[in-house]
Amino acid sequence: MTISLTTLASLTAGNQPVAYIDSNFTSIVSALANVGIDNSANNLTTTGTLSIGGTFSSSKAAATNYTRVAPNFCLTSNRTSTTLTVNVTSGNYSFAAPAGAKAVILNIIASLKSANSVAMRSIDCQSTNAAYTTVYDEVQFNMMEFNATSSGTLIGVSRTHLYCPVISGTFYISYSRDAGAQSVWGAHIVGYFD
């Protein structure tokens, strides 16, 4: 386990001190044998169990259009500005992530549309690696077109969340739809982990 101690004055396990910042506020000092200190990175590591009775907070700034709500999580504060421009055809797409993001949460909206024949209408969205070969998370939307209905008629709407890892400032989505090629999807970033 690694914990950043950049702003931490002391850390205790029960009543035992685990680590503290020296009186000059220049280095972190360990009080236990199983605790390692890396002052160059302001990190504390332990091979044992570490219990924390308080809460962590962060003063790190959130990316533009986001508000920090937890030490490593920010929510969108302007939904329209975090809406992704998506192409309606099946394929692979990449999007820029908020600055400093390690993973993003997308709100995926699927509009399932008829194609003038009885068949299952579907949309499949996957978060992937940059080569689109490894799937990290996937959502699928299905709706049966029970009667042939004029092409492009909305027959179902659904939404859910998709979790996407960020790789070098970018996240990747592989998208496909049924052969009727009428259904479309949209998305906006709900929040991100950093």
Secondary structure, DSSP 8 states (H G I E B T S, - for coil): -EEE-TT-SEEEETTEEEEEE-TTSS-EEE-STTEEEETTTTEEEESS-----S---------TTEEEEETTEEEES-GGGGB----SSSEEEEEE--TT-SEEEEEEEEEEE--SSSEEEEEEEEEE-TTS-SEEEEEEEEEEE-S---TT-EEEEEEEEEEEE-BTTEEEEEEEE-TT---EEEEEEEEEE-
